[in-house]
Amino acid sequence: MNPQKISKYDYHNYVLFAFFLLTITALFAIFSLDFTPKDHVKICAFILAIFIYLVILLYFYVLHRQGEWVIPRTWKNVQNRPKFYFLLLLPLFAVLIFYLNFVFYPPLLHTVLLGTPTVVTVEASAVKGHGKKGSVYHSIQTPYDSTRIFRISADEYEHYKNQNLFMKVSVIQGHFGTYIQKIESIQIVKPTQNK
């Protein structure tokens, strides 16, 4: 029995499924991983995301030129304006999704496996933020990108606001970034008075 050949109408389904999975993993990384990548990792991830998108775009262009892929009939807007969608809208989405996956998962895996566990002391301050639909949240602002682990209640915010804070944080530090494990302690630093 011969395996069924992939139809020219099927390629986009595989790409859409891959984008769906990559979107789920990107959202998980944003909302669940307490990892702060270093700046050089962010730059490399952005360049790699653009490169991967261009390779995919070139691959589909070659398939289209060879008559092995056509824009699906259900994508009426894309059929009417393919350059707008493939050269503007899709890259904005695709590069962002690739970037988030590249900037979190490989560096985080390297950091967890080969990084050094340590406890660091950082200066911090309590801040109030505004989310969607006017919702208010409170957190402790630190040099790290993560906000989930640093969320605090309204009562804690009232206790810590307008105070200089020192926070001890248990982390794993690696060449590519810092994975935040837990908050060890938060101390209010009283200003010293000169006599």
Biotite code that builds the C-alpha atoms (Angstrom):
import biotite.structure as struc

atoms = struc.array([
    struc.Atom([0.000, 0.000, 0.000], chain_id="A", res_id=1, res_name="MET", atom_name="CA", element="C"),
    struc.Atom([1.498, 3.314, -1.089], chain_id="A", res_id=2, res_name="ASN", atom_name="CA", element="C"),
    struc.Atom([1.441, 6.166, 1.392], chain_id="A", res_id=3, res_name="PRO", atom_name="CA", element="C"),
    struc.Atom([-0.957, 8.899, 0.323], chain_id="A", res_id=4, res_name="GLN", atom_name="CA", element="C"),
    struc.Atom([0.847, 11.864, -1.199], chain_id="A", res_id=5, res_name="LYS", atom_name="CA", element="C"),
    struc.Atom([0.431, 15.164, 0.591], chain_id="A", res_id=6, res_name="ILE", atom_name="CA", element="C"),
    struc.Atom([-1.995, 17.283, -1.407], chain_id="A", res_id=7, res_name="SER", atom_name="CA", element="C"),
    struc.Atom([-1.188, 20.853, -2.331], chain_id="A", res_id=8, res_name="LYS", atom_name="CA", element="C"),
    struc.Atom([-4.114, 21.834, -0.124], chain_id="A", res_id=9, res_name="TYR", atom_name="CA", element="C"),
    struc.Atom([-2.664, 20.147, 2.981], chain_id="A", res_id=10, res_name="ASP", atom_name="CA", element="C"),
    struc.Atom([0.626, 21.946, 3.609], chain_id="A", res_id=11, res_name="TYR", atom_name="CA", element="C"),
    struc.Atom([-1.017, 24.927, 5.274], chain_id="A", res_id=12, res_name="HIS", atom_name="CA", element="C"),
    struc.Atom([-2.872, 22.635, 7.722], chain_id="A", res_id=13, res_name="ASN", atom_name="CA", element="C"),
    struc.Atom([0.427, 21.344, 9.094], chain_id="A", res_id=14, res_name="TYR", atom_name="CA", element="C"),
    struc.Atom([1.759, 24.874, 9.422], chain_id="A", res_id=15, res_name="VAL", atom_name="CA", element="C"),
    struc.Atom([-1.412, 26.053, 11.171], chain_id="A", res_id=16, res_name="LEU", atom_name="CA", element="C"),
    struc.Atom([-1.209, 23.128, 13.596], chain_id="A", res_id=17, res_name="PHE", atom_name="CA", element="C"),
    struc.Atom([2.460, 23.904, 14.310], chain_id="A", res_id=18, res_name="ALA", atom_name="CA", element="C"),
    struc.Atom([1.615, 27.585, 14.896], chain_id="A", res_id=19, res_name="PHE", atom_name="CA", element="C"),
    struc.Atom([-1.181, 26.552, 17.252], chain_id="A", res_id=20, res_name="PHE", atom_name="CA", element="C"),
    struc.Atom([1.211, 24.440, 19.336], chain_id="A", res_id=21, res_name="LEU", atom_name="CA", element="C"),
    struc.Atom([3.871, 27.168, 19.307], chain_id="A", res_id=22, res_name="LEU", atom_name="CA", element="C"),
    struc.Atom([1.276, 29.727, 20.420], chain_id="A", res_id=23, res_name="THR", atom_name="CA", element="C"),
    struc.Atom([0.271, 27.523, 23.376], chain_id="A", res_id=24, res_name="ILE", atom_name="CA", element="C"),
    struc.Atom([3.910, 27.047, 24.425], chain_id="A", res_id=25, res_name="THR", atom_name="CA", element="C"),
    struc.Atom([4.590, 30.793, 24.049], chain_id="A", res_id=26, res_name="ALA", atom_name="CA", element="C"),
    struc.Atom([1.620, 31.699, 26.250], chain_id="A", res_id=27, res_name="LEU", atom_name="CA", element="C"),
    struc.Atom([2.702, 29.118, 28.814], chain_id="A", res_id=28, res_name="PHE", atom_name="CA", element="C"),
    struc.Atom([6.193, 30.656, 28.841], chain_id="A", res_id=29, res_name="ALA", atom_name="CA", element="C"),
    struc.Atom([4.863, 34.179, 29.377], chain_id="A", res_id=30, res_name="ILE", atom_name="CA", element="C"),
    struc.Atom([2.460, 33.321, 32.173], chain_id="A", res_id=31, res_name="PHE", atom_name="CA", element="C"),
    struc.Atom([4.181, 30.412, 33.935], chain_id="A", res_id=32, res_name="SER", atom_name="CA", element="C"),
    struc.Atom([7.956, 30.534, 33.567], chain_id="A", res_id=33, res_name="LEU", atom_name="CA", element="C"),
    struc.Atom([9.951, 32.743, 35.909], chain_id="A", res_id=34, res_name="ASP", atom_name="CA", element="C"),
    struc.Atom([12.979, 33.061, 33.668], chain_id="A", res_id=35, res_name="PHE", atom_name="CA", element="C"),
    struc.Atom([14.872, 36.225, 32.791], chain_id="A", res_id=36, res_name="THR", atom_name="CA", element="C"),
    struc.Atom([17.029, 35.804, 29.675], chain_id="A", res_id=37, res_name="PRO", atom_name="CA", element="C"),
    struc.Atom([20.123, 37.937, 29.162], chain_id="A", res_id=38, res_name="LYS", atom_name="CA", element="C"),
    struc.Atom([20.149, 40.643, 26.502], chain_id="A", res_id=39, res_name="ASP", atom_name="CA", element="C"),
    struc.Atom([22.357, 38.715, 24.077], chain_id="A", res_id=40, res_name="HIS", atom_name="CA", element="C"),
    struc.Atom([19.881, 35.803, 24.236], chain_id="A", res_id=41, res_name="VAL", atom_name="CA", element="C"),
    struc.Atom([17.010, 38.151, 23.347], chain_id="A", res_id=42, res_name="LYS", atom_name="CA", element="C"),
    struc.Atom([18.903, 39.507, 20.339], chain_id="A", res_id=43, res_name="ILE", atom_name="CA", element="C"),
    struc.Atom([19.873, 36.026, 19.097], chain_id="A", res_id=44, res_name="CYS", atom_name="CA", element="C"),
    struc.Atom([16.315, 34.732, 19.577], chain_id="A", res_id=45, res_name="ALA", atom_name="CA", element="C"),
    struc.Atom([14.918, 37.651, 17.564], chain_id="A", res_id=46, res_name="PHE", atom_name="CA", element="C"),
    struc.Atom([17.381, 37.095, 14.703], chain_id="A", res_id=47, res_name="ILE", atom_name="CA", element="C"),
    struc.Atom([16.676, 33.352, 14.717], chain_id="A", res_id=48, res_name="LEU", atom_name="CA", element="C"),
    struc.Atom([12.896, 33.963, 14.702], chain_id="A", res_id=49, res_name="ALA", atom_name="CA", element="C"),
    struc.Atom([13.188, 36.221, 11.638], chain_id="A", res_id=50, res_name="ILE", atom_name="CA", element="C"),
    struc.Atom([15.439, 33.688, 9.891], chain_id="A", res_id=51, res_name="PHE", atom_name="CA", element="C"),
    struc.Atom([13.022, 30.789, 10.541], chain_id="A", res_id=52, res_name="ILE", atom_name="CA", element="C"),
    struc.Atom([10.095, 32.848, 9.251], chain_id="A", res_id=53, res_name="TYR", atom_name="CA", element="C"),
    struc.Atom([11.995, 33.734, 6.062], chain_id="A", res_id=54, res_name="LEU", atom_name="CA", element="C"),
    struc.Atom([12.894, 30.066, 5.496], chain_id="A", res_id=55, res_name="VAL", atom_name="CA", element="C"),
    struc.Atom([9.218, 29.056, 5.859], chain_id="A", res_id=56, res_name="ILE", atom_name="CA", element="C"),
    struc.Atom([8.128, 31.892, 3.561], chain_id="A", res_id=57, res_name="LEU", atom_name="CA", element="C"),
    struc.Atom([10.718, 30.888, 0.958], chain_id="A", res_id=58, res_name="LEU", atom_name="CA", element="C"),
    struc.Atom([9.686, 27.223, 1.224], chain_id="A", res_id=59, res_name="TYR", atom_name="CA", element="C"),
    struc.Atom([6.038, 28.053, 0.557], chain_id="A", res_id=60, res_name="PHE", atom_name="CA", element="C"),
    struc.Atom([6.987, 30.422, -2.252], chain_id="A", res_id=61, res_name="TYR", atom_name="CA", element="C"),
    struc.Atom([8.947, 27.610, -3.964], chain_id="A", res_id=62, res_name="VAL", atom_name="CA", element="C"),
    struc.Atom([6.021, 25.199, -3.460], chain_id="A", res_id=63, res_name="LEU", atom_name="CA", element="C"),
    struc.Atom([3.655, 27.812, -4.912], chain_id="A", res_id=64, res_name="HIS", atom_name="CA", element="C"),
    struc.Atom([5.895, 28.402, -7.963], chain_id="A", res_id=65, res_name="ARG", atom_name="CA", element="C"),
    struc.Atom([6.063, 24.646, -8.586], chain_id="A", res_id=66, res_name="GLN", atom_name="CA", element="C"),
    struc.Atom([2.273, 24.371, -8.331], chain_id="A", res_id=67, res_name="GLY", atom_name="CA", element="C"),
    struc.Atom([2.477, 22.198, -5.209], chain_id="A", res_id=68, res_name="GLU", atom_name="CA", element="C"),
    struc.Atom([0.714, 24.676, -2.915], chain_id="A", res_id=69, res_name="TRP", atom_name="CA", element="C"),
    struc.Atom([-2.132, 27.108, -3.422], chain_id="A", res_id=70, res_name="VAL", atom_name="CA", element="C"),
    struc.Atom([-3.720, 29.572, -1.055], chain_id="A", res_id=71, res_name="ILE", atom_name="CA", element="C"),
    struc.Atom([-6.830, 27.787, 0.297], chain_id="A", res_id=72, res_name="PRO", atom_name="CA", element="C"),
    struc.Atom([-10.182, 28.947, -1.080], chain_id="A", res_id=73, res_name="ARG", atom_name="CA", element="C"),
    struc.Atom([-11.427, 29.604, 2.458], chain_id="A", res_id=74, res_name="THR", atom_name="CA", element="C"),
    struc.Atom([-8.723, 32.269, 2.909], chain_id="A", res_id=75, res_name="TRP", atom_name="CA", element="C"),
    struc.Atom([-10.591, 34.831, 0.758], chain_id="A", res_id=76, res_name="LYS", atom_name="CA", element="C"),
    struc.Atom([-8.914, 37.873, 2.299], chain_id="A", res_id=77, res_name="ASN", atom_name="CA", element="C"),
    struc.Atom([-5.481, 36.296, 1.831], chain_id="A", res_id=78, res_name="VAL", atom_name="CA", element="C"),
    struc.Atom([-6.244, 35.462, -1.804], chain_id="A", res_id=79, res_name="GLN", atom_name="CA", element="C"),
    struc.Atom([-7.227, 39.090, -2.421], chain_id="A", res_id=80, res_name="ASN", atom_name="CA", element="C"),
    struc.Atom([-4.162, 40.602, -0.707], chain_id="A", res_id=81, res_name="ARG", atom_name="CA", element="C"),
    struc.Atom([-1.467, 37.911, -0.352], chain_id="A", res_id=82, res_name="PRO", atom_name="CA", element="C"),
    struc.Atom([1.485, 40.314, -0.043], chain_id="A", res_id=83, res_name="LYS", atom_name="CA", element="C"),
    struc.Atom([-0.183, 42.205, 2.808], chain_id="A", res_id=84, res_name="PHE", atom_name="CA", element="C"),
    struc.Atom([-0.845, 39.006, 4.757], chain_id="A", res_id=85, res_name="TYR", atom_name="CA", element="C"),
    struc.Atom([2.367, 37.107, 4.013], chain_id="A", res_id=86, res_name="PHE", atom_name="CA", element="C"),
    struc.Atom([4.748, 40.060, 4.218], chain_id="A", res_id=87, res_name="LEU", atom_name="CA", element="C"),
    struc.Atom([3.149, 42.098, 7.032], chain_id="A", res_id=88, res_name="LEU", atom_name="CA", element="C"),
    struc.Atom([0.550, 40.401, 9.237], chain_id="A", res_id=89, res_name="LEU", atom_name="CA", element="C"),
    struc.Atom([1.884, 36.838, 9.294], chain_id="A", res_id=90, res_name="LEU", atom_name="CA", element="C"),
    struc.Atom([5.477, 37.926, 10.060], chain_id="A", res_id=91, res_name="PRO", atom_name="CA", element="C"),
    struc.Atom([4.314, 40.007, 13.026], chain_id="A", res_id=92, res_name="LEU", atom_name="CA", element="C"),
    struc.Atom([2.570, 36.974, 14.483], chain_id="A", res_id=93, res_name="PHE", atom_name="CA", element="C"),
    struc.Atom([5.078, 34.321, 13.423], chain_id="A", res_id=94, res_name="ALA", atom_name="CA", element="C"),
    struc.Atom([8.208, 36.194, 14.503], chain_id="A", res_id=95, res_name="VAL", atom_name="CA", element="C"),
    struc.Atom([6.652, 36.946, 17.898], chain_id="A", res_id=96, res_name="LEU", atom_name="CA", element="C"),
    struc.Atom([5.663, 33.306, 18.444], chain_id="A", res_id=97, res_name="ILE", atom_name="CA", element="C"),
    struc.Atom([9.069, 31.984, 17.340], chain_id="A", res_id=98, res_name="PHE", atom_name="CA", element="C"),
    struc.Atom([10.850, 34.615, 19.432], chain_id="A", res_id=99, res_name="TYR", atom_name="CA", element="C"),
    struc.Atom([8.985, 33.725, 22.631], chain_id="A", res_id=100, res_name="LEU", atom_name="CA", element="C"),
    struc.Atom([9.732, 30.025, 22.190], chain_id="A", res_id=101, res_name="ASN", atom_name="CA", element="C"),
    struc.Atom([13.422, 30.608, 21.383], chain_id="A", res_id=102, res_name="PHE", atom_name="CA", element="C"),
    struc.Atom([14.008, 33.147, 24.158], chain_id="A", res_id=103, res_name="VAL", atom_name="CA", element="C"),
    struc.Atom([12.523, 30.942, 26.881], chain_id="A", res_id=104, res_name="PHE", atom_name="CA", element="C"),
    struc.Atom([12.868, 27.210, 26.322], chain_id="A", res_id=105, res_name="TYR", atom_name="CA", element="C"),
    struc.Atom([16.448, 26.501, 25.109], chain_id="A", res_id=106, res_name="PRO", atom_name="CA", element="C"),
    struc.Atom([18.090, 29.049, 27.494], chain_id="A", res_id=107, res_name="PRO", atom_name="CA", element="C"),
    struc.Atom([15.908, 27.902, 30.398], chain_id="A", res_id=108, res_name="LEU", atom_name="CA", element="C"),
    struc.Atom([16.769, 24.252, 29.811], chain_id="A", res_id=109, res_name="LEU", atom_name="CA", element="C"),
    struc.Atom([20.490, 25.102, 29.682], chain_id="A", res_id=110, res_name="HIS", atom_name="CA", element="C"),
    struc.Atom([20.214, 27.217, 32.850], chain_id="A", res_id=111, res_name="THR", atom_name="CA", element="C"),
    struc.Atom([18.330, 24.565, 34.838], chain_id="A", res_id=112, res_name="VAL", atom_name="CA", element="C"),
    struc.Atom([20.724, 21.786, 33.793], chain_id="A", res_id=113, res_name="LEU", atom_name="CA", element="C"),
    struc.Atom([24.052, 23.635, 33.954], chain_id="A", res_id=114, res_name="LEU", atom_name="CA", element="C"),
    struc.Atom([23.383, 26.756, 36.022], chain_id="A", res_id=115, res_name="GLY", atom_name="CA", element="C"),
    struc.Atom([24.508, 27.493, 39.550], chain_id="A", res_id=116, res_name="THR", atom_name="CA", element="C"),
    struc.Atom([21.898, 27.605, 42.355], chain_id="A", res_id=117, res_name="PRO", atom_name="CA", element="C"),
    struc.Atom([22.419, 30.627, 44.581], chain_id="A", res_id=118, res_name="THR", atom_name="CA", element="C"),
    struc.Atom([20.623, 33.181, 46.729], chain_id="A", res_id=119, res_name="VAL", atom_name="CA", element="C"),
    struc.Atom([20.879, 36.801, 45.566], chain_id="A", res_id=120, res_name="VAL", atom_name="CA", element="C"),
    struc.Atom([19.888, 40.023, 47.268], chain_id="A", res_id=121, res_name="THR", atom_name="CA", element="C"),
    struc.Atom([18.219, 42.646, 45.082], chain_id="A", res_id=122, res_name="VAL", atom_name="CA", element="C"),
    struc.Atom([16.749, 46.080, 45.681], chain_id="A", res_id=123, res_name="GLU", atom_name="CA", element="C"),
    struc.Atom([13.023, 46.214, 45.080], chain_id="A", res_id=124, res_name="ALA", atom_name="CA", element="C"),
    struc.Atom([9.947, 48.368, 45.470], chain_id="A", res_id=125, res_name="SER", atom_name="CA", element="C"),
    struc.Atom([6.214, 47.753, 45.641], chain_id="A", res_id=126, res_name="ALA", atom_name="CA", element="C"),
    struc.Atom([4.274, 48.982, 42.609], chain_id="A", res_id=127, res_name="VAL", atom_name="CA", element="C"),
    struc.Atom([0.669, 49.092, 41.495], chain_id="A", res_id=128, res_name="LYS", atom_name="CA", element="C"),
    struc.Atom([-0.120, 48.091, 37.925], chain_id="A", res_id=129, res_name="GLY", atom_name="CA", element="C"),
    struc.Atom([-3.178, 48.212, 35.725], chain_id="A", res_id=130, res_name="HIS", atom_name="CA", element="C"),
    struc.Atom([-4.258, 45.231, 33.662], chain_id="A", res_id=131, res_name="GLY", atom_name="CA", element="C"),
    struc.Atom([-6.970, 44.733, 31.088], chain_id="A", res_id=132, res_name="LYS", atom_name="CA", element="C"),
    struc.Atom([-10.398, 46.288, 31.624], chain_id="A", res_id=133, res_name="LYS", atom_name="CA", element="C"),
    struc.Atom([-9.114, 48.512, 34.425], chain_id="A", res_id=134, res_name="GLY", atom_name="CA", element="C"),
    struc.Atom([-8.116, 45.700, 36.764], chain_id="A", res_id=135, res_name="SER", atom_name="CA", element="C"),
    struc.Atom([-5.449, 46.555, 39.324], chain_id="A", res_id=136, res_name="VAL", atom_name="CA", element="C"),
    struc.Atom([-2.633, 44.293, 40.430], chain_id="A", res_id=137, res_name="TYR", atom_name="CA", element="C"),
    struc.Atom([0.206, 44.730, 42.894], chain_id="A", res_id=138, res_name="HIS", atom_name="CA", element="C"),
    struc.Atom([3.724, 43.429, 42.576], chain_id="A", res_id=139, res_name="SER", atom_name="CA", element="C"),
    struc.Atom([7.276, 43.929, 43.691], chain_id="A", res_id=140, res_name="ILE", atom_name="CA", element="C"),
    struc.Atom([9.441, 45.494, 41.023], chain_id="A", res_id=141, res_name="GLN", atom_name="CA", element="C"),
    struc.Atom([12.860, 43.889, 40.642], chain_id="A", res_id=142, res_name="THR", atom_name="CA", element="C"),
    struc.Atom([15.578, 43.755, 37.968], chain_id="A", res_id=143, res_name="PRO", atom_name="CA", element="C"),
    struc.Atom([14.066, 40.455, 36.748], chain_id="A", res_id=144, res_name="TYR", atom_name="CA", element="C"),
    struc.Atom([11.512, 40.208, 33.929], chain_id="A", res_id=145, res_name="ASP", atom_name="CA", element="C"),
    struc.Atom([9.179, 37.891, 35.798], chain_id="A", res_id=146, res_name="SER", atom_name="CA", element="C"),
    struc.Atom([6.101, 39.344, 37.444], chain_id="A", res_id=147, res_name="THR", atom_name="CA", element="C"),
    struc.Atom([4.108, 36.231, 38.375], chain_id="A", res_id=148, res_name="ARG", atom_name="CA", element="C"),
    struc.Atom([6.291, 35.176, 41.285], chain_id="A", res_id=149, res_name="ILE", atom_name="CA", element="C"),
    struc.Atom([6.498, 38.780, 42.545], chain_id="A", res_id=150, res_name="PHE", atom_name="CA", element="C"),
    struc.Atom([2.743, 39.403, 42.744], chain_id="A", res_id=151, res_name="ARG", atom_name="CA", element="C"),
    struc.Atom([1.534, 40.543, 46.166], chain_id="A", res_id=152, res_name="ILE", atom_name="CA", element="C"),
    struc.Atom([-1.834, 41.223, 47.757], chain_id="A", res_id=153, res_name="SER", atom_name="CA", element="C"),
    struc.Atom([-3.320, 44.677, 48.269], chain_id="A", res_id=154, res_name="ALA", atom_name="CA", element="C"),
    struc.Atom([-2.571, 44.450, 52.013], chain_id="A", res_id=155, res_name="ASP", atom_name="CA", element="C"),
    struc.Atom([1.073, 43.577, 51.334], chain_id="A", res_id=156, res_name="GLU", atom_name="CA", element="C"),
    struc.Atom([1.266, 46.469, 48.885], chain_id="A", res_id=157, res_name="TYR", atom_name="CA", element="C"),
    struc.Atom([-0.006, 48.878, 51.562], chain_id="A", res_id=158, res_name="GLU", atom_name="CA", element="C"),
    struc.Atom([2.649, 47.529, 53.944], chain_id="A", res_id=159, res_name="HIS", atom_name="CA", element="C"),
    struc.Atom([5.519, 47.811, 51.452], chain_id="A", res_id=160, res_name="TYR", atom_name="CA", element="C"),
    struc.Atom([4.616, 50.901, 49.416], chain_id="A", res_id=161, res_name="LYS", atom_name="CA", element="C"),
    struc.Atom([7.010, 53.862, 49.531], chain_id="A", res_id=162, res_name="ASN", atom_name="CA", element="C"),
    struc.Atom([9.583, 51.667, 51.296], chain_id="A", res_id=163, res_name="GLN", atom_name="CA", element="C"),
    struc.Atom([13.076, 50.673, 50.258], chain_id="A", res_id=164, res_name="ASN", atom_name="CA", element="C"),
    struc.Atom([13.085, 46.889, 50.084], chain_id="A", res_id=165, res_name="LEU", atom_name="CA", element="C"),
    struc.Atom([15.804, 44.283, 49.962], chain_id="A", res_id=166, res_name="PHE", atom_name="CA", element="C"),
    struc.Atom([14.686, 40.919, 48.721], chain_id="A", res_id=167, res_name="MET", atom_name="CA", element="C"),
    struc.Atom([16.544, 37.621, 48.978], chain_id="A", res_id=168, res_name="LYS", atom_name="CA", element="C"),
    struc.Atom([15.675, 35.437, 46.008], chain_id="A", res_id=169, res_name="VAL", atom_name="CA", element="C"),
    struc.Atom([16.648, 31.821, 45.391], chain_id="A", res_id=170, res_name="SER", atom_name="CA", element="C"),
    struc.Atom([17.706, 31.531, 41.736], chain_id="A", res_id=171, res_name="VAL", atom_name="CA", element="C"),
    struc.Atom([19.632, 29.399, 39.290], chain_id="A", res_id=172, res_name="ILE", atom_name="CA", element="C"),
    struc.Atom([22.063, 31.553, 37.340], chain_id="A", res_id=173, res_name="GLN", atom_name="CA", element="C"),
    struc.Atom([23.445, 30.463, 34.014], chain_id="A", res_id=174, res_name="GLY", atom_name="CA", element="C"),
    struc.Atom([25.250, 31.812, 30.990], chain_id="A", res_id=175, res_name="HIS", atom_name="CA", element="C"),
    struc.Atom([21.949, 32.566, 29.221], chain_id="A", res_id=176, res_name="PHE", atom_name="CA", element="C"),
    struc.Atom([19.823, 33.926, 32.051], chain_id="A", res_id=177, res_name="GLY", atom_name="CA", element="C"),
    struc.Atom([18.375, 33.520, 35.528], chain_id="A", res_id=178, res_name="THR", atom_name="CA", element="C"),
    struc.Atom([15.626, 31.167, 36.635], chain_id="A", res_id=179, res_name="TYR", atom_name="CA", element="C"),
    struc.Atom([13.810, 32.413, 39.724], chain_id="A", res_id=180, res_name="ILE", atom_name="CA", element="C"),
    struc.Atom([12.862, 29.616, 42.107], chain_id="A", res_id=181, res_name="GLN", atom_name="CA", element="C"),
    struc.Atom([11.389, 31.371, 45.142], chain_id="A", res_id=182, res_name="LYS", atom_name="CA", element="C"),
    struc.Atom([11.457, 34.435, 47.353], chain_id="A", res_id=183, res_name="ILE", atom_name="CA", element="C"),
    struc.Atom([13.426, 33.739, 50.527], chain_id="A", res_id=184, res_name="GLU", atom_name="CA", element="C"),
    struc.Atom([12.673, 36.977, 52.382], chain_id="A", res_id=185, res_name="SER", atom_name="CA", element="C"),
    struc.Atom([11.677, 40.632, 52.006], chain_id="A", res_id=186, res_name="ILE", atom_name="CA", element="C"),
    struc.Atom([13.156, 43.238, 54.326], chain_id="A", res_id=187, res_name="GLN", atom_name="CA", element="C"),
    struc.Atom([12.257, 46.898, 54.706], chain_id="A", res_id=188, res_name="ILE", atom_name="CA", element="C"),
    struc.Atom([15.386, 49.016, 54.842], chain_id="A", res_id=189, res_name="VAL", atom_name="CA", element="C"),
    struc.Atom([15.126, 51.966, 57.187], chain_id="A", res_id=190, res_name="LYS", atom_name="CA", element="C"),
    struc.Atom([16.927, 55.065, 55.919], chain_id="A", res_id=191, res_name="PRO", atom_name="CA", element="C"),
    struc.Atom([19.993, 55.921, 58.005], chain_id="A", res_id=192, res_name="THR", atom_name="CA", element="C"),
    struc.Atom([20.001, 59.311, 59.689], chain_id="A", res_id=193, res_name="GLN", atom_name="CA", element="C"),
    struc.Atom([23.186, 61.354, 59.714], chain_id="A", res_id=194, res_name="ASN", atom_name="CA", element="C"),
    struc.Atom([23.992, 63.038, 63.003], chain_id="A", res_id=195, res_name="LYS", atom_name="CA", element="C"),
])
